[in-house]
């Protein structure tokens, strides 16, 4: 009985793993590659890169790709690109190299090359939802919603309930003016992912574009309940409040935002719009001056500055700003401002400047006015006819009065 009991006990301990009857297990040592990857997983990126470099130089399997990914994680995108381009050239079907090279181009801001390489990655590995999302984002960012929608819908065929792709499809349809489709997508994604702030943001944007400001405000507030620091949701809410006439609320929100994000030129531009609507042209010009200091090659900022200066009675400054906007567009700086719109604005500014100067020096003789205006337009390379000039002159009465009211003030002020 005693022997049987002891045997039973040993068997039970063995089953429970408490018996030290077997030989101790030997832990297999990590390979150099595994050790480097463990360092990377632990956040020791510099040490991981140092260990991966000699492995990559010896062309050990996977070492080059792992080194490139580590360099991307460290922000060394140019180094990663230098590794990956020859790798992909040698094997155009290397999906992993394509994915990493796309990320390297993306990090370098080489958008066209990033888009093309994400496309190659998706050709080789169409199920890569992250690549599809990023490619669609880049396409939207460069103003190509048609292509972005195709990428998003291709991804949705494989991942029909992926919130990121649904949000991007809605944004693309909104940019294309397809409001019913955009709204359908936005409603679907908020039902599918009710705690996704981006889903509620795009829903708010669609409602705002459709003119349903109450629904837009409600959706944006949900987005901010989920993500209180969402910059785009706050910006969109400020725009909705401006449309609703709640200028004070919009101004306070935007002022808080530029305090927190002082290097965001778009927010300064939006604050300028709000100040202009609130009847504070000096504040609007100051905000635009700040925005231009941050992004001196954005035509829309100079266009807005010209508009505000013209309304505020500073036509000389408006002429200067309109000329700068036109020069930037002619230099093919990417923006949403059309050249004909800028030509018309520049011509209006010239007309106001010339007419206000005549009134301010008490010259009420209209003789030679048309020729003076035509000559000024010609000097600024604006093509116009006497009939077009007359039509434009008939639209500037308020701006001329504002400029004349400032006869004793500088017509081309610096920063107010």
C-alpha positions as CSV (number, residue, x, y, z in Angstrom):
1,X,0.0,0.0,0.0
2,X,2.8,2.4,0.9
3,X,4.7,1.7,-2.4
4,X,1.5,2.2,-4.5
5,X,0.6,5.4,-2.6
6,X,4.1,6.8,-3.3
7,X,3.9,5.9,-7.0
8,X,0.5,7.6,-7.3
9,X,1.8,10.7,-5.6
10,X,4.7,11.0,-8.0
11,X,2.4,10.5,-10.9
12,X,0.1,13.3,-9.7
13,X,3.0,15.7,-9.1
14,X,4.3,15.0,-12.6
15,X,0.9,15.8,-14.1
16,X,0.7,19.0,-12.1
17,X,4.2,19.9,-13.2
18,X,5.5,20.0,-9.6
19,X,7.8,17.0,-9.8
20,X,11.4,17.9,-10.6
21,X,12.0,14.4,-11.9
22,X,13.0,15.3,-15.5
23,X,16.2,16.9,-16.6
24,X,16.2,20.8,-16.6
25,X,15.2,22.4,-19.9
26,X,17.8,24.3,-21.7
27,X,16.8,27.8,-23.1
28,X,17.8,28.1,-26.7
29,X,20.0,31.2,-27.2
30,X,18.8,34.0,-29.4
31,X,20.3,34.4,-32.8
32,X,21.9,37.9,-33.5
33,X,18.8,38.8,-35.6
34,X,16.4,37.8,-32.9
35,X,18.4,39.7,-30.3
36,X,18.4,42.8,-32.4
37,X,14.6,42.5,-32.8
38,X,14.2,42.0,-29.1
39,X,16.1,45.3,-28.5
40,X,13.7,47.0,-31.0
41,X,10.7,45.6,-29.2
42,X,12.1,47.0,-26.0
43,X,12.3,50.4,-27.5
44,X,16.1,50.4,-27.8
45,X,16.1,51.5,-31.4
46,X,19.6,52.8,-31.7
47,X,21.0,49.6,-30.2
48,X,18.9,47.5,-32.5
49,X,20.1,49.5,-35.5
50,X,23.7,49.0,-34.5
51,X,23.3,45.3,-34.3
52,X,21.3,45.0,-37.5
53,X,23.8,46.9,-39.7
54,X,26.5,44.2,-39.8
55,X,23.9,41.6,-40.4
56,X,22.5,43.5,-43.3
57,X,26.0,44.1,-44.7
58,X,26.4,40.3,-44.7
59,X,23.1,39.9,-46.5
60,X,21.6,37.7,-43.8
61,X,18.0,36.8,-44.6
62,X,15.5,39.5,-43.5
63,X,18.2,41.7,-42.0
64,X,18.0,44.4,-44.6
65,X,14.3,44.7,-44.2
66,X,14.5,44.7,-40.4
67,X,17.2,47.4,-40.5
68,X,15.1,49.5,-42.9
69,X,12.1,49.2,-40.6
70,X,14.2,50.2,-37.6
71,X,15.5,53.2,-39.4
72,X,11.9,54.3,-40.3
73,X,10.9,53.9,-36.7
74,X,13.9,56.2,-35.8
75,X,12.8,58.8,-38.4
76,X,15.8,58.0,-40.6
77,X,13.7,57.7,-43.7
78,X,16.4,58.7,-46.2
79,X,18.7,55.9,-44.9
80,X,15.8,53.4,-45.2
81,X,15.0,54.5,-48.7
82,X,18.7,54.0,-49.8
83,X,18.5,50.4,-48.5
84,X,15.1,49.6,-50.0
85,X,15.3,51.1,-53.5
86,X,17.9,48.6,-54.8
87,X,16.2,45.8,-53.0
88,X,12.9,46.5,-54.7
89,X,14.6,47.1,-58.1
90,X,16.2,43.6,-57.8
91,X,12.8,42.0,-57.0
92,X,9.8,44.0,-58.1
93,X,7.5,41.5,-56.5
94,X,8.9,42.0,-53.0
95,X,5.8,43.1,-51.2
96,X,7.6,43.8,-47.9
97,X,10.2,46.0,-49.5
98,X,7.4,47.9,-51.3
99,X,5.5,48.5,-48.1
100,X,8.6,49.8,-46.3
101,X,9.7,51.9,-49.2
102,X,6.3,53.5,-49.4
103,X,6.6,54.4,-45.7
104,X,10.0,55.9,-46.3
105,X,8.9,58.1,-49.1
106,X,5.9,59.1,-47.0
107,X,8.1,60.1,-44.1
108,X,10.2,62.2,-46.5
109,X,7.2,64.0,-47.9
110,X,7.7,62.6,-51.4
111,X,4.0,62.1,-51.9
112,X,3.9,61.1,-55.5
113,X,6.5,58.4,-55.0
114,X,4.8,57.2,-51.8
115,X,1.4,56.9,-53.6
116,X,3.0,54.9,-56.4
117,X,4.8,52.6,-54.1
118,X,1.7,52.1,-51.8
119,X,-0.1,51.1,-55.1
120,X,2.6,48.5,-55.8
121,X,2.3,47.2,-52.3
122,X,-1.5,46.8,-52.7
123,X,-1.0,45.1,-56.1
124,X,1.3,42.6,-54.4
125,X,-0.7,42.4,-51.1
126,X,-4.2,43.7,-51.6
127,X,-5.3,42.8,-48.1
128,X,-3.0,45.3,-46.5
129,X,-5.6,47.6,-45.0
130,X,-3.0,50.0,-43.5
131,X,-1.5,50.7,-46.9
132,X,-4.9,51.3,-48.4
133,X,-5.8,53.7,-45.7
134,X,-2.6,55.7,-46.0
135,X,-2.7,55.8,-49.8
136,X,-6.2,57.1,-49.7
137,X,-5.2,59.7,-47.1
138,X,-2.4,60.9,-49.3
139,X,-4.6,61.1,-52.4
140,X,-7.1,63.2,-50.5
141,X,-4.4,65.4,-49.2
142,X,-3.1,66.2,-52.7
143,X,-6.6,66.9,-54.0
144,X,-7.5,63.7,-55.8
145,X,-10.7,62.5,-54.3
146,X,-11.7,60.4,-57.3
147,X,-8.6,58.2,-57.0
148,X,-8.9,58.2,-53.2
149,X,-12.5,56.8,-53.4
150,X,-11.4,54.1,-55.7
151,X,-8.7,53.0,-53.3
152,X,-11.1,53.1,-50.3
153,X,-13.8,51.1,-52.1
154,X,-11.2,48.5,-53.3
155,X,-10.2,48.1,-49.7
156,X,-13.8,47.8,-48.5
157,X,-14.4,44.9,-50.9
158,X,-11.9,42.9,-48.7
159,X,-12.6,44.7,-45.4
160,X,-16.3,45.8,-45.6
161,X,-16.5,46.9,-42.0
162,X,-13.2,48.7,-41.7
163,X,-14.0,52.1,-40.1
164,X,-10.9,53.8,-41.4
165,X,-11.8,52.9,-45.0
166,X,-15.4,53.9,-44.5
167,X,-14.4,57.3,-43.1
168,X,-12.0,57.9,-46.0
169,X,-14.7,56.8,-48.6
170,X,-17.1,59.3,-47.0
171,X,-14.5,62.1,-47.1
172,X,-13.7,61.3,-50.7
173,X,-17.4,61.4,-51.7
174,X,-17.8,64.7,-49.7
175,X,-14.9,66.2,-51.7
176,X,-16.5,65.0,-54.9
177,X,-19.8,66.7,-54.0
178,X,-21.6,63.3,-53.7
179,X,-23.5,64.3,-50.5
180,X,-26.1,61.5,-50.4
181,X,-23.4,58.8,-50.7
182,X,-21.2,60.6,-48.2
183,X,-24.0,60.8,-45.7
184,X,-24.9,57.2,-46.2
185,X,-21.3,56.2,-45.5
186,X,-21.0,58.5,-42.5
187,X,-24.2,57.2,-40.9
188,X,-23.1,53.7,-41.5
189,X,-19.7,54.1,-39.9
190,X,-21.0,55.9,-36.8
191,X,-23.5,53.0,-36.3
192,X,-20.7,50.5,-36.9
193,X,-18.1,52.2,-34.7
194,X,-20.0,54.6,-32.3
195,X,-16.8,55.3,-30.3
196,X,-14.7,56.3,-33.3
197,X,-14.1,60.1,-33.2
198,X,-13.1,60.3,-36.9
199,X,-16.5,58.7,-37.9
200,X,-18.4,61.4,-36.0
201,X,-16.1,64.1,-37.4
202,X,-16.8,63.1,-41.0
203,X,-20.5,62.8,-40.2
204,X,-20.4,66.4,-38.9
205,X,-18.6,67.6,-42.0
206,X,-21.2,66.0,-44.3
207,X,-24.1,67.5,-42.3
208,X,-22.3,70.9,-42.4
209,X,-21.8,70.7,-46.2
210,X,-25.5,69.8,-46.6
211,X,-26.5,72.9,-44.6
212,X,-27.8,70.9,-41.6
213,X,-25.9,72.9,-39.0
214,X,-27.7,71.5,-35.9
215,X,-27.0,67.9,-36.9
216,X,-23.4,68.9,-37.7
217,X,-22.9,70.6,-34.3
218,X,-24.4,67.5,-32.5
219,X,-22.1,65.1,-34.4
220,X,-19.0,67.2,-33.8
221,X,-19.7,67.4,-30.1
222,X,-19.9,63.6,-30.0
223,X,-16.5,63.5,-31.7
224,X,-15.1,65.8,-29.0
225,X,-16.6,63.8,-26.2
226,X,-14.7,60.8,-27.5
227,X,-11.5,62.7,-28.4
228,X,-11.5,66.1,-26.5
229,X,-8.3,67.2,-28.2
230,X,-9.3,66.4,-31.8
231,X,-8.0,69.4,-33.7
232,X,-10.1,68.8,-36.8
233,X,-13.3,68.4,-34.9
234,X,-12.7,71.6,-33.0
235,X,-11.9,73.5,-36.2
236,X,-15.0,72.2,-37.9
237,X,-17.2,73.1,-34.9
238,X,-15.8,76.6,-35.0
239,X,-16.8,76.8,-38.7
240,X,-20.3,75.6,-37.8
241,X,-20.7,78.2,-35.1
242,X,-19.6,80.9,-37.5
243,X,-22.2,79.7,-40.0
244,X,-24.8,79.7,-37.2
245,X,-23.9,83.3,-36.2
246,X,-22.3,82.2,-32.9
247,X,-19.2,84.3,-33.6
248,X,-18.2,84.8,-30.0
249,X,-18.1,81.1,-29.3
250,X,-16.2,80.4,-32.5
251,X,-13.7,83.2,-31.7
252,X,-13.1,81.8,-28.2
253,X,-12.6,78.3,-29.4
254,X,-10.2,79.4,-32.2
255,X,-8.2,81.7,-29.9
256,X,-7.8,78.8,-27.5
257,X,-6.6,76.6,-30.4
258,X,-4.0,79.0,-31.7
259,X,-2.7,79.3,-28.2
260,X,-2.2,75.6,-28.0
261,X,-1.1,75.2,-31.6
262,X,0.7,78.4,-32.5
263,X,2.5,76.9,-35.5
264,X,-0.8,75.9,-37.2
265,X,-1.2,78.4,-40.1
266,X,-4.6,77.0,-41.1
267,X,-5.9,77.8,-37.6
268,X,-4.6,81.4,-37.8
269,X,-6.3,81.7,-41.2
270,X,-9.6,80.4,-39.7
271,X,-9.2,82.8,-36.8
272,X,-8.8,85.7,-39.3
273,X,-12.0,84.7,-41.0
274,X,-13.8,84.8,-37.6
275,X,-12.3,88.2,-36.7
276,X,-13.3,89.6,-40.0
277,X,-16.9,88.4,-39.5
278,X,-16.8,89.9,-36.0
279,X,-16.0,93.3,-37.5
280,X,-12.3,93.3,-36.4
281,X,-10.3,93.8,-39.6
282,X,-7.1,94.8,-37.8
283,X,-7.3,91.5,-35.8
284,X,-8.0,89.6,-39.0
285,X,-5.0,91.1,-40.7
286,X,-2.8,90.4,-37.7
287,X,-3.9,86.8,-37.7
288,X,-3.2,86.5,-41.5
289,X,0.2,88.1,-41.1
290,X,1.0,85.3,-38.5
291,X,-0.3,82.6,-40.9
292,X,1.8,84.0,-43.8
293,X,4.8,84.1,-41.6
294,X,4.3,80.3,-40.9
295,X,3.4,79.4,-44.5
296,X,4.7,82.2,-46.9
297,X,3.9,80.2,-50.0
298,X,0.1,79.6,-49.6
299,X,-1.8,81.6,-52.1
300,X,-5.1,81.4,-50.2
301,X,-3.6,83.3,-47.3
302,X,-2.6,86.2,-49.5
303,X,-6.0,86.0,-51.2
304,X,-7.8,86.3,-47.8
305,X,-5.4,89.1,-46.8
306,X,-6.4,91.0,-50.0
307,X,-10.1,90.5,-49.3
308,X,-9.8,91.8,-45.7
309,X,-7.6,94.7,-46.6
310,X,-10.0,95.7,-49.3
311,X,-13.0,95.6,-47.1
312,X,-11.2,97.4,-44.3
313,X,-10.1,100.3,-46.6
314,X,-6.5,99.5,-47.2
315,X,-6.5,99.0,-51.0
316,X,-2.7,99.4,-51.4
317,X,-2.2,96.5,-49.1
318,X,-4.9,94.6,-51.0
319,X,-3.1,95.2,-54.3
320,X,0.2,93.9,-52.9
321,X,-1.4,90.8,-51.4
322,X,-3.4,89.9,-54.5
323,X,-0.2,90.3,-56.6
324,X,1.6,87.9,-54.3
325,X,-1.2,85.4,-54.5
326,X,-1.2,85.5,-58.3
327,X,2.6,85.1,-58.4
328,X,2.4,82.0,-56.2
329,X,-0.3,80.4,-58.4
330,X,1.7,81.2,-61.5
331,X,4.7,79.5,-59.9
332,X,2.4,76.4,-59.7
333,X,2.3,76.4,-55.9
334,X,-0.3,73.8,-55.1
335,X,-3.5,75.4,-53.7
336,X,-7.2,75.5,-54.3
337,X,-7.3,79.1,-55.5
338,X,-8.1,79.6,-59.2
339,X,-6.2,82.2,-61.2
340,X,-9.3,83.9,-62.7
341,X,-10.6,84.5,-59.1
342,X,-7.3,86.1,-58.2
343,X,-7.2,88.2,-61.4
344,X,-10.6,89.6,-60.6
345,X,-9.6,90.3,-57.0
346,X,-6.4,92.1,-58.0
347,X,-8.3,94.2,-60.6
348,X,-10.8,95.2,-57.9
349,X,-8.0,96.2,-55.6
350,X,-6.3,98.3,-58.3
351,X,-9.6,100.1,-59.1
352,X,-10.3,100.9,-55.4
353,X,-6.7,102.1,-54.9
354,X,-6.8,104.4,-57.9
355,X,-10.3,105.8,-57.2
356,X,-9.7,106.3,-53.5
357,X,-6.4,108.1,-54.1
358,X,-8.2,110.5,-56.5
359,X,-10.9,111.3,-54.0
360,X,-8.4,111.7,-51.1
361,X,-6.5,114.3,-53.1
362,X,-9.9,115.9,-54.0
363,X,-9.5,115.1,-57.7
364,X,-13.1,114.6,-58.9
365,X,-12.3,114.9,-62.6
366,X,-13.0,111.5,-64.2
367,X,-11.1,112.4,-67.3
368,X,-8.4,109.9,-68.0
369,X,-9.6,107.5,-65.2
370,X,-10.4,104.6,-67.5
371,X,-6.9,104.9,-69.2
372,X,-5.2,105.1,-65.8
373,X,-7.0,102.0,-64.7
374,X,-6.2,100.1,-67.9
375,X,-2.6,101.1,-67.6
376,X,-2.4,99.9,-64.0
377,X,-4.0,96.6,-64.9
378,X,-1.6,96.2,-67.8
379,X,1.4,96.8,-65.5
380,X,0.1,94.0,-63.3
381,X,-0.3,91.7,-66.3
382,X,-4.1,91.6,-65.9
383,X,-5.9,91.2,-69.2
384,X,-9.1,93.3,-69.2
385,X,-11.3,95.3,-71.5
386,X,-13.0,98.7,-70.9
387,X,-16.3,96.9,-70.6
388,X,-14.9,94.4,-68.0
389,X,-13.3,97.3,-66.2
390,X,-16.6,99.2,-66.0
391,X,-18.4,96.1,-64.7
392,X,-15.7,95.6,-62.0
393,X,-15.8,99.3,-61.0
394,X,-19.5,99.0,-60.4
395,X,-18.9,96.5,-57.6
396,X,-16.4,98.4,-55.5
397,X,-18.4,101.3,-54.0
398,X,-18.3,100.1,-50.4
399,X,-14.6,99.4,-50.6
400,X,-13.9,102.8,-52.1
401,X,-15.9,104.5,-49.3
402,X,-13.9,102.4,-46.7
403,X,-10.6,103.6,-48.2
404,X,-11.7,107.2,-48.5
405,X,-12.7,107.1,-44.8
406,X,-9.0,106.3,-44.1
407,X,-7.6,109.2,-46.2
408,X,-5.6,110.5,-43.2
409,X,-4.3,107.0,-42.3
410,X,-1.6,105.0,-44.1
411,X,-3.1,103.1,-47.1
412,X,-0.6,100.3,-46.8
413,X,-0.3,99.6,-43.1
414,X,2.1,97.2,-41.5
415,X,1.0,94.6,-39.0
416,X,-1.8,96.3,-36.9
